């Protein structure tokens, strides 16, 4: 459906692998066999034409999915259910597709993998075309649905609650954002990835400006200024001028890992996105 010669090339720089954790170069050079060469041989990250084809084919997949979602929405309308149905579209993760010399998914915390669609639609209640630029999480999905349906959490112990304890579900309702009752600024979210078969378990804090990623028991990490460096090509982890910032975000991440655990903990993978209604 799309011409590979007309797609934009990935976001990457010739020197960024020198400033990223060592496993990125291992993936690029083919030594990290669980990620490299799993679907392609040889690895396409050094083949520009292959990358263009991957991106173009992915665009076609997106167009196909958009068409199928349209069929569902049309069916709701034809059966008189459109006004009574909340339609939510989201994805579990993206793909690197050449960004930062990576191809597929993995223990990568870059925007290409984490920034996924989250579209909410409810005619007559959510304003058409509204776009909210803020960080959200998959964990916010369940609290929002419960809030929309005026249903108490199935794991609630006390109703009404009389104690100041953890929420029964992690995440928070996005209903105030969907109805213009909340300020989207100063939000943050935590990304948790447990790649057990790789032995890598990064934890990432994302707010409206910065992204901090730490790897347990490792000296390396990632720190990006998403305003000044939206393509994440300048890792500030070892930047002396960013030492205080890194320390502050590190403490904030620790706080959030405790506060957002919830009363019903579970291992989970989290992504974030700009919410569009």
C-alpha atoms as an extended CHARMM CRD file, in Angstrom:
* protein
*
       277  EXT
         1         1  UNK       CA              0.0000000000        0.0000000000        0.0000000000  PROA      1               0.0000000000
         2         2  UNK       CA              2.9140000000        2.3880000000        0.6690000000  PROA      2               0.0000000000
         3         3  UNK       CA              6.1010000000        3.0570000000       -1.2640000000  PROA      3               0.0000000000
         4         4  UNK       CA              9.2020000000        2.2460000000        0.8380000000  PROA      4               0.0000000000
         5         5  UNK       CA             11.0830000000        5.0680000000       -0.8660000000  PROA      5               0.0000000000
         6         6  UNK       CA              8.6450000000        7.6300000000        0.5570000000  PROA      6               0.0000000000
         7         7  UNK       CA              8.7970000000        6.7150000000        4.2370000000  PROA      7               0.0000000000
         8         8  UNK       CA             10.8630000000        8.6370000000        6.7940000000  PROA      8               0.0000000000
         9         9  UNK       CA             14.0530000000        7.0060000000        8.0250000000  PROA      9               0.0000000000
        10        10  UNK       CA             14.3970000000        5.9560000000       11.6860000000  PROA      10              0.0000000000
        11        11  UNK       CA             15.6390000000        8.2260000000       14.4830000000  PROA      11              0.0000000000
        12        12  UNK       CA             19.2320000000        7.3270000000       15.3020000000  PROA      12              0.0000000000
        13        13  UNK       CA             22.7330000000        8.7480000000       15.3880000000  PROA      13              0.0000000000
        14        14  UNK       CA             26.0850000000        7.2580000000       14.4880000000  PROA      14              0.0000000000
        15        15  UNK       CA             27.4820000000        7.6120000000       18.0250000000  PROA      15              0.0000000000
        16        16  UNK       CA             24.5180000000        6.8980000000       20.3150000000  PROA      16              0.0000000000
        17        17  UNK       CA             25.4410000000        3.2480000000       20.9490000000  PROA      17              0.0000000000
        18        18  UNK       CA             28.5430000000        4.5560000000       22.7430000000  PROA      18              0.0000000000
        19        19  UNK       CA             26.3280000000        6.2870000000       25.3200000000  PROA      19              0.0000000000
        20        20  UNK       CA             23.6980000000        3.5740000000       25.8070000000  PROA      20              0.0000000000
        21        21  UNK       CA             23.8980000000        0.4560000000       28.0250000000  PROA      21              0.0000000000
        22        22  UNK       CA             26.1610000000       -2.2490000000       26.6070000000  PROA      22              0.0000000000
        23        23  UNK       CA             23.3560000000       -4.6440000000       25.7200000000  PROA      23              0.0000000000
        24        24  UNK       CA             22.2090000000       -2.3030000000       22.9400000000  PROA      24              0.0000000000
        25        25  UNK       CA             25.4810000000       -2.8310000000       21.0900000000  PROA      25              0.0000000000
        26        26  UNK       CA             25.2500000000       -6.5510000000       21.8180000000  PROA      26              0.0000000000
        27        27  UNK       CA             21.8450000000       -6.5850000000       20.1200000000  PROA      27              0.0000000000
        28        28  UNK       CA             23.1380000000       -4.5430000000       17.1960000000  PROA      28              0.0000000000
        29        29  UNK       CA             26.1720000000       -6.7500000000       16.6360000000  PROA      29              0.0000000000
        30        30  UNK       CA             24.1420000000       -9.9390000000       16.8710000000  PROA      30              0.0000000000
        31        31  UNK       CA             25.5610000000      -11.2780000000       20.1460000000  PROA      31              0.0000000000
        32        32  UNK       CA             22.2510000000      -10.9540000000       22.0000000000  PROA      32              0.0000000000
        33        33  UNK       CA             20.7270000000      -13.8630000000       20.1200000000  PROA      33              0.0000000000
        34        34  UNK       CA             17.3350000000      -13.7000000000       21.8750000000  PROA      34              0.0000000000
        35        35  UNK       CA             16.6410000000      -10.4070000000       20.1190000000  PROA      35              0.0000000000
        36        36  UNK       CA             19.0080000000      -10.3320000000       17.1520000000  PROA      36              0.0000000000
        37        37  UNK       CA             18.3940000000      -12.5830000000       14.1650000000  PROA      37              0.0000000000
        38        38  UNK       CA             15.2140000000      -14.0430000000       15.6370000000  PROA      38              0.0000000000
        39        39  UNK       CA             13.1610000000      -13.2140000000       12.5510000000  PROA      39              0.0000000000
        40        40  UNK       CA             15.7080000000      -12.0190000000       10.0170000000  PROA      40              0.0000000000
        41        41  UNK       CA             19.1460000000      -13.1440000000        8.9250000000  PROA      41              0.0000000000
        42        42  UNK       CA             21.2520000000      -11.1370000000        8.6210000000  PROA      42              0.0000000000
        43        43  UNK       CA             19.9040000000       -8.4500000000       10.9670000000  PROA      43              0.0000000000
        44        44  UNK       CA             18.3510000000       -5.5590000000        9.0460000000  PROA      44              0.0000000000
        45        45  UNK       CA             19.5120000000       -2.7040000000       11.2840000000  PROA      45              0.0000000000
        46        46  UNK       CA             22.3840000000       -1.9250000000        8.9240000000  PROA      46              0.0000000000
        47        47  UNK       CA             20.3240000000       -2.3490000000        5.7800000000  PROA      47              0.0000000000
        48        48  UNK       CA             18.5140000000        0.8850000000        4.9540000000  PROA      48              0.0000000000
        49        49  UNK       CA             16.3860000000       -0.6170000000        2.1980000000  PROA      49              0.0000000000
        50        50  UNK       CA             15.1400000000       -3.3840000000        4.5130000000  PROA      50              0.0000000000
        51        51  UNK       CA             14.2050000000       -0.8360000000        7.1630000000  PROA      51              0.0000000000
        52        52  UNK       CA             12.2380000000        1.2220000000        4.6510000000  PROA      52              0.0000000000
        53        53  UNK       CA             10.3180000000       -1.8770000000        3.6050000000  PROA      53              0.0000000000
        54        54  UNK       CA              9.5650000000       -2.7950000000        7.2340000000  PROA      54              0.0000000000
        55        55  UNK       CA              8.1830000000        0.6950000000        7.8900000000  PROA      55              0.0000000000
        56        56  UNK       CA              6.1220000000        0.7690000000        4.6890000000  PROA      56              0.0000000000
        57        57  UNK       CA              4.5890000000       -2.6440000000        5.3820000000  PROA      57              0.0000000000
        58        58  UNK       CA              3.7760000000       -1.5490000000        8.9380000000  PROA      58              0.0000000000
        59        59  UNK       CA              1.9400000000        1.4990000000        7.5520000000  PROA      59              0.0000000000
        60        60  UNK       CA             -0.1500000000       -0.9020000000        5.4930000000  PROA      60              0.0000000000
        61        61  UNK       CA             -0.9500000000       -2.9720000000        8.5780000000  PROA      61              0.0000000000
        62        62  UNK       CA             -2.0910000000        0.1840000000       10.3730000000  PROA      62              0.0000000000
        63        63  UNK       CA             -4.3550000000        1.1320000000        7.4700000000  PROA      63              0.0000000000
        64        64  UNK       CA             -5.8590000000       -2.3530000000        7.4350000000  PROA      64              0.0000000000
        65        65  UNK       CA             -6.5430000000       -2.2140000000       11.1760000000  PROA      65              0.0000000000
        66        66  UNK       CA             -8.0860000000        1.2470000000       10.8350000000  PROA      66              0.0000000000
        67        67  UNK       CA            -10.4650000000       -0.1220000000        8.2130000000  PROA      67              0.0000000000
        68        68  UNK       CA            -11.4860000000       -3.0350000000       10.4500000000  PROA      68              0.0000000000
        69        69  UNK       CA            -12.0990000000       -0.7280000000       13.4290000000  PROA      69              0.0000000000
        70        70  UNK       CA            -14.3290000000        1.3100000000       11.1250000000  PROA      70              0.0000000000
        71        71  UNK       CA            -16.3870000000       -1.7920000000       10.4050000000  PROA      71              0.0000000000
        72        72  UNK       CA            -16.9520000000       -2.2970000000       14.1430000000  PROA      72              0.0000000000
        73        73  UNK       CA            -18.0070000000        1.3260000000       14.6320000000  PROA      73              0.0000000000
        74        74  UNK       CA            -20.3460000000        1.1310000000       11.6440000000  PROA      74              0.0000000000
        75        75  UNK       CA            -21.9300000000       -2.0200000000       13.0860000000  PROA      75              0.0000000000
        76        76  UNK       CA            -22.5800000000       -0.2280000000       16.3710000000  PROA      76              0.0000000000
        77        77  UNK       CA            -24.3120000000        2.5800000000       14.4990000000  PROA      77              0.0000000000
        78        78  UNK       CA            -26.3710000000        0.2490000000       12.3210000000  PROA      78              0.0000000000
        79        79  UNK       CA            -27.6400000000       -1.5460000000       15.4210000000  PROA      79              0.0000000000
        80        80  UNK       CA            -28.5140000000        1.5990000000       17.3660000000  PROA      80              0.0000000000
        81        81  UNK       CA            -25.7410000000        1.1200000000       19.9200000000  PROA      81              0.0000000000
        82        82  UNK       CA            -23.4060000000        3.9770000000       19.0020000000  PROA      82              0.0000000000
        83        83  UNK       CA            -24.5670000000        6.4850000000       21.6250000000  PROA      83              0.0000000000
        84        84  UNK       CA            -24.4940000000        3.8790000000       24.3990000000  PROA      84              0.0000000000
        85        85  UNK       CA            -21.0470000000        2.4500000000       23.7080000000  PROA      85              0.0000000000
        86        86  UNK       CA            -17.6350000000        3.6560000000       24.8300000000  PROA      86              0.0000000000
        87        87  UNK       CA            -15.0750000000        2.7080000000       22.1780000000  PROA      87              0.0000000000
        88        88  UNK       CA            -11.4650000000        2.4070000000       23.3550000000  PROA      88              0.0000000000
        89        89  UNK       CA             -8.5320000000        1.7850000000       21.0320000000  PROA      89              0.0000000000
        90        90  UNK       CA             -5.0580000000        1.0640000000       22.3890000000  PROA      90              0.0000000000
        91        91  UNK       CA             -2.0330000000       -1.1290000000       21.7640000000  PROA      91              0.0000000000
        92        92  UNK       CA              0.2720000000       -3.1430000000       23.9860000000  PROA      92              0.0000000000
        93        93  UNK       CA              3.5330000000       -1.8280000000       22.5270000000  PROA      93              0.0000000000
        94        94  UNK       CA              5.1540000000       -0.3570000000       19.4560000000  PROA      94              0.0000000000
        95        95  UNK       CA              8.1390000000       -1.5550000000       17.4320000000  PROA      95              0.0000000000
        96        96  UNK       CA             11.5680000000        0.0220000000       17.1340000000  PROA      96              0.0000000000
        97        97  UNK       CA             11.6800000000       -0.3120000000       13.3060000000  PROA      97              0.0000000000
        98        98  UNK       CA             15.2470000000        0.9580000000       13.0890000000  PROA      98              0.0000000000
        99        99  UNK       CA             15.0810000000        3.6600000000       15.7760000000  PROA      99              0.0000000000
       100       100  UNK       CA             18.3090000000        3.6740000000       17.8040000000  PROA      100             0.0000000000
       101       101  UNK       CA             19.5950000000        0.7990000000       15.6300000000  PROA      101             0.0000000000
       102       102  UNK       CA             17.0060000000       -1.6120000000       17.0300000000  PROA      102             0.0000000000
       103       103  UNK       CA             14.2920000000       -3.4190000000       15.0800000000  PROA      103             0.0000000000
       104       104  UNK       CA             11.7820000000       -5.2650000000       17.2110000000  PROA      104             0.0000000000
       105       105  UNK       CA             10.4820000000       -4.9010000000       20.7430000000  PROA      105             0.0000000000
       106       106  UNK       CA             12.5620000000       -5.7940000000       23.7710000000  PROA      106             0.0000000000
       107       107  UNK       CA             13.7720000000       -4.2680000000       27.0350000000  PROA      107             0.0000000000
       108       108  UNK       CA             13.9600000000       -0.8680000000       25.3430000000  PROA      108             0.0000000000
       109       109  UNK       CA             12.3760000000        2.1860000000       26.9470000000  PROA      109             0.0000000000
       110       110  UNK       CA             12.3380000000        4.4530000000       23.8830000000  PROA      110             0.0000000000
       111       111  UNK       CA              9.2850000000        6.3440000000       22.6560000000  PROA      111             0.0000000000
       112       112  UNK       CA              8.8920000000        4.1640000000       19.5670000000  PROA      112             0.0000000000
       113       113  UNK       CA              8.1290000000        1.2200000000       21.8110000000  PROA      113             0.0000000000
       114       114  UNK       CA              6.3040000000        2.8860000000       24.7070000000  PROA      114             0.0000000000
       115       115  UNK       CA              4.2640000000        5.6400000000       23.0550000000  PROA      115             0.0000000000
       116       116  UNK       CA              1.1670000000        3.7390000000       21.9680000000  PROA      116             0.0000000000
       117       117  UNK       CA             -2.3440000000        4.7990000000       20.9220000000  PROA      117             0.0000000000
       118       118  UNK       CA             -5.0130000000        5.3960000000       23.5370000000  PROA      118             0.0000000000
       119       119  UNK       CA             -8.1770000000        6.7120000000       21.9070000000  PROA      119             0.0000000000
       120       120  UNK       CA            -11.4610000000        7.0990000000       23.7980000000  PROA      120             0.0000000000
       121       121  UNK       CA            -14.7490000000        7.7500000000       22.0260000000  PROA      121             0.0000000000
       122       122  UNK       CA            -18.2260000000        8.2560000000       23.4580000000  PROA      122             0.0000000000
       123       123  UNK       CA            -20.5470000000       10.4060000000       21.3210000000  PROA      123             0.0000000000
       124       124  UNK       CA            -22.2460000000       13.1400000000       23.2810000000  PROA      124             0.0000000000
       125       125  UNK       CA            -19.9240000000       12.7800000000       26.2810000000  PROA      125             0.0000000000
       126       126  UNK       CA            -16.3140000000       13.0200000000       25.0490000000  PROA      126             0.0000000000
       127       127  UNK       CA            -15.5580000000       15.9370000000       22.7550000000  PROA      127             0.0000000000
       128       128  UNK       CA            -14.6700000000       14.8420000000       19.2260000000  PROA      128             0.0000000000
       129       129  UNK       CA            -11.1070000000       15.5560000000       18.1240000000  PROA      129             0.0000000000
       130       130  UNK       CA             -9.8280000000       16.5290000000       21.5510000000  PROA      130             0.0000000000
       131       131  UNK       CA             -6.1760000000       15.6210000000       22.1650000000  PROA      131             0.0000000000
       132       132  UNK       CA             -4.6100000000       15.5880000000       25.6300000000  PROA      132             0.0000000000
       133       133  UNK       CA             -0.8060000000       15.6930000000       25.6450000000  PROA      133             0.0000000000
       134       134  UNK       CA              0.1580000000       13.9640000000       28.8720000000  PROA      134             0.0000000000
       135       135  UNK       CA              1.5200000000       10.6810000000       30.1460000000  PROA      135             0.0000000000
       136       136  UNK       CA             -0.9340000000        7.8840000000       30.8530000000  PROA      136             0.0000000000
       137       137  UNK       CA             -0.6350000000        4.1720000000       31.4670000000  PROA      137             0.0000000000
       138       138  UNK       CA             -2.2620000000        0.8780000000       30.6580000000  PROA      138             0.0000000000
       139       139  UNK       CA             -2.8560000000        0.6620000000       34.3920000000  PROA      139             0.0000000000
       140       140  UNK       CA             -5.2600000000        3.6010000000       34.0780000000  PROA      140             0.0000000000
       141       141  UNK       CA             -7.5940000000        1.5900000000       31.8410000000  PROA      141             0.0000000000
       142       142  UNK       CA             -9.3650000000       -0.4630000000       34.5120000000  PROA      142             0.0000000000
       143       143  UNK       CA             -9.9250000000        2.4190000000       36.9970000000  PROA      143             0.0000000000
       144       144  UNK       CA            -11.3040000000        4.5550000000       34.1510000000  PROA      144             0.0000000000
       145       145  UNK       CA            -13.7500000000        1.8660000000       32.9820000000  PROA      145             0.0000000000
       146       146  UNK       CA            -14.9350000000        1.2840000000       36.5510000000  PROA      146             0.0000000000
       147       147  UNK       CA            -15.3830000000        5.0500000000       36.9810000000  PROA      147             0.0000000000
       148       148  UNK       CA            -17.3150000000        5.3860000000       33.7120000000  PROA      148             0.0000000000
       149       149  UNK       CA            -19.6450000000        2.5650000000       34.7510000000  PROA      149             0.0000000000
       150       150  UNK       CA            -19.9330000000        3.7740000000       38.3720000000  PROA      150             0.0000000000
       151       151  UNK       CA            -18.7610000000        0.3760000000       39.5760000000  PROA      151             0.0000000000
       152       152  UNK       CA            -16.7890000000       -0.1910000000       42.7630000000  PROA      152             0.0000000000
       153       153  UNK       CA            -13.5000000000       -2.0340000000       42.3800000000  PROA      153             0.0000000000
       154       154  UNK       CA            -14.1010000000       -5.7840000000       42.6980000000  PROA      154             0.0000000000
       155       155  UNK       CA            -11.2130000000       -5.9270000000       45.1470000000  PROA      155             0.0000000000
       156       156  UNK       CA            -12.4200000000       -3.0850000000       47.3760000000  PROA      156             0.0000000000
       157       157  UNK       CA            -12.2980000000       -4.0800000000       51.0360000000  PROA      157             0.0000000000
       158       158  UNK       CA            -14.0400000000       -1.1000000000       52.5720000000  PROA      158             0.0000000000
       159       159  UNK       CA            -16.8200000000        0.9210000000       50.9800000000  PROA      159             0.0000000000
       160       160  UNK       CA            -16.7260000000        3.7610000000       51.6530000000  PROA      160             0.0000000000
       161       161  UNK       CA            -13.0680000000        3.7050000000       52.5680000000  PROA      161             0.0000000000
       162       162  UNK       CA            -12.1800000000        5.1830000000       55.9520000000  PROA      162             0.0000000000
       163       163  UNK       CA             -8.4520000000        4.6260000000       55.7770000000  PROA      163             0.0000000000
       164       164  UNK       CA             -5.6290000000        6.2990000000       53.9090000000  PROA      164             0.0000000000
       165       165  UNK       CA             -4.1490000000        3.2400000000       52.2450000000  PROA      165             0.0000000000
       166       166  UNK       CA             -3.1780000000        2.0320000000       48.7690000000  PROA      166             0.0000000000
       167       167  UNK       CA             -5.7900000000        1.8420000000       46.0640000000  PROA      167             0.0000000000
       168       168  UNK       CA             -7.0770000000       -1.6250000000       45.3380000000  PROA      168             0.0000000000
       169       169  UNK       CA             -6.0360000000       -1.2640000000       41.7150000000  PROA      169             0.0000000000
       170       170  UNK       CA             -2.8600000000        0.4320000000       40.4990000000  PROA      170             0.0000000000
       171       171  UNK       CA             -3.3630000000        3.3580000000       38.1350000000  PROA      171             0.0000000000
       172       172  UNK       CA             -5.9130000000        6.1480000000       38.2740000000  PROA      172             0.0000000000
       173       173  UNK       CA             -9.1030000000        7.0600000000       36.4770000000  PROA      173             0.0000000000
       174       174  UNK       CA             -8.6500000000        9.2130000000       33.3800000000  PROA      174             0.0000000000
       175       175  UNK       CA            -12.2540000000       10.3960000000       33.4920000000  PROA      175             0.0000000000
       176       176  UNK       CA            -11.2850000000       13.8890000000       34.7760000000  PROA      176             0.0000000000
       177       177  UNK       CA             -9.0050000000       14.2740000000       31.7300000000  PROA      177             0.0000000000
       178       178  UNK       CA            -11.6500000000       12.9570000000       29.3610000000  PROA      178             0.0000000000
       179       179  UNK       CA            -14.2170000000       15.4570000000       30.6710000000  PROA      179             0.0000000000
       180       180  UNK       CA            -11.9370000000       18.5210000000       31.0490000000  PROA      180             0.0000000000
       181       181  UNK       CA            -12.1390000000       18.4320000000       34.8370000000  PROA      181             0.0000000000
       182       182  UNK       CA             -8.3980000000       17.9680000000       35.4410000000  PROA      182             0.0000000000
       183       183  UNK       CA             -5.1680000000       19.7040000000       34.4560000000  PROA      183             0.0000000000
       184       184  UNK       CA             -3.0420000000       17.3370000000       32.3390000000  PROA      184             0.0000000000
       185       185  UNK       CA              0.2070000000       18.9170000000       33.5260000000  PROA      185             0.0000000000
       186       186  UNK       CA              2.5220000000       17.4970000000       36.1810000000  PROA      186             0.0000000000
       187       187  UNK       CA              1.4780000000       13.8920000000       35.5860000000  PROA      187             0.0000000000
       188       188  UNK       CA              3.9180000000       10.9940000000       35.6250000000  PROA      188             0.0000000000
       189       189  UNK       CA              3.9210000000        7.2620000000       35.1090000000  PROA      189             0.0000000000
       190       190  UNK       CA              6.1810000000        4.2970000000       35.7650000000  PROA      190             0.0000000000
       191       191  UNK       CA              7.1860000000        1.7000000000       33.1700000000  PROA      191             0.0000000000
       192       192  UNK       CA              7.9880000000       -1.7820000000       34.4300000000  PROA      192             0.0000000000
       193       193  UNK       CA              9.4970000000       -4.4290000000       32.1530000000  PROA      193             0.0000000000
       194       194  UNK       CA             10.5260000000       -7.8690000000       33.3560000000  PROA      194             0.0000000000
       195       195  UNK       CA             12.4110000000       -9.6490000000       30.5840000000  PROA      195             0.0000000000
       196       196  UNK       CA             13.2050000000      -12.7240000000       32.6700000000  PROA      196             0.0000000000
       197       197  UNK       CA             14.7070000000      -14.7220000000       29.8170000000  PROA      197             0.0000000000
       198       198  UNK       CA             17.1120000000      -11.8410000000       29.1480000000  PROA      198             0.0000000000
       199       199  UNK       CA             17.9250000000      -11.1090000000       32.7750000000  PROA      199             0.0000000000
       200       200  UNK       CA             17.0150000000       -7.4340000000       32.2960000000  PROA      200             0.0000000000
       201       201  UNK       CA             14.3900000000       -5.6410000000       34.4040000000  PROA      201             0.0000000000
       202       202  UNK       CA             14.4420000000       -1.8960000000       33.6940000000  PROA      202             0.0000000000
       203       203  UNK       CA             12.2820000000        0.5590000000       35.6200000000  PROA      203             0.0000000000
       204       204  UNK       CA             11.4530000000        3.9080000000       34.0480000000  PROA      204             0.0000000000
       205       205  UNK       CA              9.9360000000        7.1360000000       35.3210000000  PROA      205             0.0000000000
       206       206  UNK       CA              8.3390000000        9.4620000000       32.7490000000  PROA      206             0.0000000000
       207       207  UNK       CA              6.9250000000       12.8970000000       33.4730000000  PROA      207             0.0000000000
       208       208  UNK       CA              6.0350000000       15.8030000000       31.2300000000  PROA      208             0.0000000000
       209       209  UNK       CA              9.7010000000       16.5660000000       30.4680000000  PROA      209             0.0000000000
       210       210  UNK       CA             12.0990000000       13.8190000000       31.5180000000  PROA      210             0.0000000000
       211       211  UNK       CA             12.5540000000       10.0780000000       31.2410000000  PROA      211             0.0000000000
       212       212  UNK       CA             14.7930000000        8.1770000000       33.6560000000  PROA      212             0.0000000000
       213       213  UNK       CA             15.5570000000        4.4570000000       33.2470000000  PROA      213             0.0000000000
       214       214  UNK       CA             17.5240000000        2.3930000000       35.7450000000  PROA      214             0.0000000000
       215       215  UNK       CA             18.6790000000       -1.2040000000       35.5560000000  PROA      215             0.0000000000
       216       216  UNK       CA             18.9450000000       -2.9720000000       38.9370000000  PROA      216             0.0000000000
       217       217  UNK       CA             22.5040000000       -3.7110000000       40.0610000000  PROA      217             0.0000000000
       218       218  UNK       CA             23.9510000000       -1.9220000000       37.0210000000  PROA      218             0.0000000000
       219       219  UNK       CA             25.9090000000        1.3230000000       36.8640000000  PROA      219             0.0000000000
       220       220  UNK       CA             24.5160000000        2.2520000000       33.4590000000  PROA      220             0.0000000000
       221       221  UNK       CA             21.1270000000        3.8030000000       32.7760000000  PROA      221             0.0000000000
       222       222  UNK       CA             19.3120000000        6.3140000000       30.6070000000  PROA      222             0.0000000000
       223       223  UNK       CA             18.2140000000        9.9140000000       31.1370000000  PROA      223             0.0000000000
       224       224  UNK       CA             16.5630000000       11.9560000000       28.3870000000  PROA      224             0.0000000000
       225       225  UNK       CA             15.1910000000       15.4790000000       28.2230000000  PROA      225             0.0000000000
       226       226  UNK       CA             12.0740000000       14.8790000000       26.1160000000  PROA      226             0.0000000000
       227       227  UNK       CA             11.5990000000       18.5920000000       25.4160000000  PROA      227             0.0000000000
       228       228  UNK       CA             15.1200000000       19.3840000000       24.2280000000  PROA      228             0.0000000000
       229       229  UNK       CA             15.8220000000       15.9340000000       22.7940000000  PROA      229             0.0000000000
       230       230  UNK       CA             12.4920000000       14.4210000000       21.6490000000  PROA      230             0.0000000000
       231       231  UNK       CA             14.2430000000       11.7930000000       19.5040000000  PROA      231             0.0000000000
       232       232  UNK       CA             16.2170000000       10.5840000000       22.5570000000  PROA      232             0.0000000000
       233       233  UNK       CA             19.6190000000       10.7440000000       20.9170000000  PROA      233             0.0000000000
       234       234  UNK       CA             21.5260000000       12.3400000000       23.8330000000  PROA      234             0.0000000000
       235       235  UNK       CA             21.7160000000       10.1250000000       26.9090000000  PROA      235             0.0000000000
       236       236  UNK       CA             22.3990000000       12.3710000000       29.9360000000  PROA      236             0.0000000000
       237       237  UNK       CA             22.9620000000        9.5310000000       32.4070000000  PROA      237             0.0000000000
       238       238  UNK       CA             26.7100000000       10.2780000000       32.7920000000  PROA      238             0.0000000000
       239       239  UNK       CA             26.3710000000       14.0280000000       32.2270000000  PROA      239             0.0000000000
       240       240  UNK       CA             27.8810000000       15.7900000000       35.2470000000  PROA      240             0.0000000000
       241       241  UNK       CA             25.5800000000       18.7820000000       34.8390000000  PROA      241             0.0000000000
       242       242  UNK       CA             22.5700000000       16.4450000000       35.1240000000  PROA      242             0.0000000000
       243       243  UNK       CA             23.7100000000       14.7220000000       38.3290000000  PROA      243             0.0000000000
       244       244  UNK       CA             21.2710000000       16.5550000000       40.6190000000  PROA      244             0.0000000000
       245       245  UNK       CA             18.4060000000       16.0210000000       38.1700000000  PROA      245             0.0000000000
       246       246  UNK       CA             19.1690000000       12.2960000000       37.9840000000  PROA      246             0.0000000000
       247       247  UNK       CA             19.2100000000       12.0270000000       41.7550000000  PROA      247             0.0000000000
       248       248  UNK       CA             15.8800000000       13.8440000000       42.0590000000  PROA      248             0.0000000000
       249       249  UNK       CA             14.2000000000       11.6470000000       39.4380000000  PROA      249             0.0000000000
       250       250  UNK       CA             15.7440000000        8.5350000000       40.9800000000  PROA      250             0.0000000000
       251       251  UNK       CA             14.0680000000        9.3750000000       44.3160000000  PROA      251             0.0000000000
       252       252  UNK       CA             10.7830000000       10.1270000000       42.5730000000  PROA      252             0.0000000000
       253       253  UNK       CA             10.8980000000        6.7380000000       40.8320000000  PROA      253             0.0000000000
       254       254  UNK       CA             11.5030000000        4.9770000000       44.1470000000  PROA      254             0.0000000000
       255       255  UNK       CA              8.5620000000        6.8220000000       45.7130000000  PROA      255             0.0000000000
       256       256  UNK       CA              6.2610000000        5.8950000000       42.8430000000  PROA      256             0.0000000000
       257       257  UNK       CA              7.2380000000        2.2290000000       42.8620000000  PROA      257             0.0000000000
       258       258  UNK       CA              6.0400000000        2.0990000000       46.4640000000  PROA      258             0.0000000000
       259       259  UNK       CA              2.9950000000        4.3600000000       46.2180000000  PROA      259             0.0000000000
       260       260  UNK       CA              1.5930000000        2.8880000000       42.9930000000  PROA      260             0.0000000000
       261       261  UNK       CA              1.9540000000       -0.7480000000       43.9560000000  PROA      261             0.0000000000
       262       262  UNK       CA             -1.6650000000       -0.9660000000       45.1040000000  PROA      262             0.0000000000
       263       263  UNK       CA             -3.3000000000       -3.3310000000       47.5310000000  PROA      263             0.0000000000
       264       264  UNK       CA             -3.5480000000       -6.0820000000       44.8910000000  PROA      264             0.0000000000
       265       265  UNK       CA              0.0100000000       -6.2280000000       43.4980000000  PROA      265             0.0000000000
       266       266  UNK       CA              0.8020000000       -8.0430000000       40.2850000000  PROA      266             0.0000000000
       267       267  UNK       CA              3.6520000000       -8.1230000000       37.8140000000  PROA      267             0.0000000000
       268       268  UNK       CA              2.7930000000       -6.1870000000       34.7250000000  PROA      268             0.0000000000
       269       269  UNK       CA              4.2330000000       -4.3180000000       31.7690000000  PROA      269             0.0000000000
       270       270  UNK       CA              3.2750000000       -0.6870000000       31.3960000000  PROA      270             0.0000000000
       271       271  UNK       CA              3.2920000000        1.7300000000       28.4920000000  PROA      271             0.0000000000
       272       272  UNK       CA              2.2970000000        5.3520000000       28.1260000000  PROA      272             0.0000000000
       273       273  UNK       CA              0.7780000000        7.5240000000       25.4760000000  PROA      273             0.0000000000
       274       274  UNK       CA             -0.7790000000       10.8860000000       24.7120000000  PROA      274             0.0000000000
       275       275  UNK       CA             -4.4760000000       10.3980000000       25.2100000000  PROA      275             0.0000000000
       276       276  UNK       CA             -6.6430000000       11.3540000000       22.2430000000  PROA      276             0.0000000000
       277       277  UNK       CA            -10.4050000000       11.6380000000       22.4210000000  PROA      277             0.0000000000
